[in-house]
Amino acid sequence: MAEHYNWFILIEPESGEYFMDEDELVAFQKAREKHPQGKFFFDRLNETGVFGRI
């Protein structure tokens, strides 16, 4: 987490593959290239695993 703090991560649950990037759209594009019809678990790498506070 220290090296990729606040990066976006998408996980394709069927394969277990994950895709990370600082930019949310780039991470999504990486995931779509490999799994065009995939559904992804989307999160952010930080202490809470969320995008901010409510």
FENNOR-V983972 format. One record per residue. N is the residue number from 0. SS is DSSP state (H for helix, E for strand, L for the rest). OMEGA is omega in degrees with one decimal (NA if undefined). NEAR is the number of other ideal C-beta (glycine too) atoms within 8 Angstrom. Layout:
n: <N & N>
ss: <SS & SS>
omega: <OMEGA & OMEGA>
near: <NEAR & NEAR>
This chain:
n: <0 & 1 & 2 & 3 & 4 & 5 & 6 & 7 & 8 & 9 & 10 & 11 & 12 & 13 & 14 & 15 & 16 & 17 & 18 & 19 & 20 & 21 & 22 & 23 & 24 & 25 & 26 & 27 & 28 & 29 & 30 & 31 & 32 & 33 & 34 & 35 & 36 & 37 & 38 & 39 & 40 & 41 & 42 & 43 & 44 & 45 & 46 & 47 & 48 & 49 & 50 & 51 & 52 & 53>
ss: <L & L & L & L & L & L & L & E & E & E & E & E & L & L & L & L & L & E & E & E & E & L & L & H & H & H & H & H & H & H & H & H & H & H & L & L & L & L & L & E & E & E & E & E & L & L & L & L & L & L & L & L & L & L>
omega: <-178.6 & -177.8 & -176.1 & -175.8 & 179.2 & 174.5 & 176.7 & 177.4 & 174.5 & -179.4 & 175.3 & -169.5 & -178.5 & -177.2 & -175.2 & 179.0 & 178.2 & -175.8 & -174.8 & 172.0 & 175.5 & -178.3 & -176.2 & -179.2 & 177.3 & 177.7 & 179.5 & 178.5 & 177.3 & -178.5 & -179.2 & 177.9 & -176.8 & -176.9 & -174.5 & -179.1 & -174.5 & 171.0 & -170.1 & 168.0 & -172.3 & -178.0 & 178.1 & -176.6 & 174.0 & -175.6 & -175.7 & -177.8 & -179.4 & -174.9 & -178.5 & -179.8 & 176.6 & NA>
near: <6 & 4 & 4 & 8 & 8 & 7 & 11 & 14 & 12 & 15 & 11 & 15 & 8 & 5 & 6 & 7 & 8 & 8 & 13 & 10 & 10 & 6 & 7 & 7 & 6 & 9 & 15 & 12 & 8 & 11 & 13 & 9 & 6 & 9 & 10 & 5 & 3 & 10 & 4 & 11 & 6 & 6 & 10 & 10 & 12 & 9 & 3 & 4 & 7 & 8 & 3 & 4 & 3 & 2>
